[in-house]
């Protein structure tokens, strides 16, 4: 009697399941015309009132839990600190009634700080920046901006450091903080402003508090990273010296993590400057408010002046804080004057500055009528340049809007919601199995259920076009930069500088060239998103071990073969990180670019800000965050799979 061998159970592999889901999505797209309306867009009955729920929660926290009392008390402390810095920096009539400090004294202080931290070049850059601000008549606006940064940064650093220590000490705290930080670092700037306006109001203190909230997450992450990186040998040495737990933390762990913590301080400073500029939307005076007014009036020359000042401030703050992070403590022997010669020179310059300010008011404050201006020449040059290229930009604007952007936007809006959800689930399943499929569904379904699907699709279309163009431009530039060590350093320097620019700055040239329309939005987002692609392309290609390259060359590989078959495959994980960062940058910028006219989530978020609708603002902000987090999950999961397939 013949025996029958047992048949193995039928199993569908990950690839086939993903193909089946994607095929189902394609069927829905092909037969869209005959689909029920509920499959094209979710019916209104399924739209959940997330905004009402959030508003109810905020009302409960504000009125029943007494959160308003706490926020008001905290805002009073912040306001007192702002009054002090405002008096010292630009003479606002508040305690301690000793200001304002003359601009020559602040410029000398910045120059000596730069010299002490990074040498003569950094000293000239720092001091020269403040001289520029003064002689261009922008001193008060700049000091209004700096007065908030000076207050916000210490609050952010202290709170972030404490939370980082807490996350390092308790695993549960880290598990709770991680998803909160992921969402917080993915939320657009405007999403932070609306709750602050509800609880605090508008004005400088609201700008300072939203800046503190926005800039805390990187400090928490860098503090946690630094504490984890401390060598066990250092800790053991501290314990053997008889330190208590508190002494071990304050005298051993934190000093050993100094570099990472100071890099966190650098990130806090840059995030603070970015938010302070944007906080002009909630009544924050300073450079951002002035730039906003000038852009609204399309005054390009004056906008360029303010833009140059913001860029210079960003570069100086970035370079100073990075130099502080990298500079190691030094011990100098000798007399007091030898040990503190920089301090002595600074004291001398401060004394001379006060004497100069006392002897002539110009050295105390440069009035607007005494200020230099390049607005006239800039307007003339820009006007001539625009007249010269206007036929080209007009044609390009017409062509892109008529034949590319509008058809592509309509295509995104035409897609059935169910087909998009299935496609995302299929892509997630193909990349990471059922877990990634659920992650994609968990991020995409709430957007559909929120009732803002069409606005989200317009945002997705804008980001898709901008990132695609950024890849087409950034990857070749990265390849060009990586081909030569000197060129790579120069390209990376440009990327470092560009990443210090507050995002508002990128709106100036695109408004100048294209006016206020979708092409300007796409251009601004594309430029902003190109920077990380260039950076990570160069870093990825330069990080390939030299022995692998030499082995391929000895095997007779040509330059093209070496690039296609060796360098690019090995650099893929780094390139994917660059693409991921590009998407996150694009999502941030597309929300800010709503200022120059879009119909996406950013425009609705600005409306929510103007009406102080917390629920609507947070729903829109979370929709943007979920789009970014979904792209982050898929790209990084795919990169890890690629590394595993290559045995790395």
Protein Blocks (a to p, Z undefined) as FASTA:
>chain_A
ZZddddddddddfklmmmmmmmmmmmmmmmmmmgcfklmpccfklpccfklmmmmmmmmm
mmmnommmmmmmmmmmmmmmmmmmmmmmnopacdehlaccdfklmmmmmmmmmmmmnojk
lmmmmmmmmmmmmmnopmmmmmmmmmmmmmmmmmmmmmmmmmmmmmmmpmklmmmmmmmm
mmmmmpcfklmmmmmmmmnogcjklmmmmmmmmmmmmmmmmmmmmmmmpcfklmmmmmmn
opafklmmmmmmmmmmmmmmmmmmmmmmmmmmmmmmmmmmnopacjklmmmmmmmnopak
lmmmmmmmmmmmmmmmmmmmmmmmmpccdddeddfklmmmmmmmmmmmmmmmmmmmmmpm
klmoccfklpccfklmmmmmmmmmmmmmmmmmmmmmmmmmmmmmmmmmmmmmmpcfklmm
mmmmmmmmmmnojmlmmmmmmmmmmmmmnopmmmmmmmmmmmmmmmmmmmmmmmmmmmmm
mmpmklmmmmmmmmmmmmmpcfklmmmmmmmmnopafklmmmmmmmmmmmmmmmmmmmmm
mmpcfklmmmmmmnopafklmmmmmmmmmmmmmmmmmmmmmmmmmmmmmmmmmmnopabf
klmmmmmmmnopaklmmmmmmmmmmmmmmmmmmmmmmmmmmmmmnoZZ
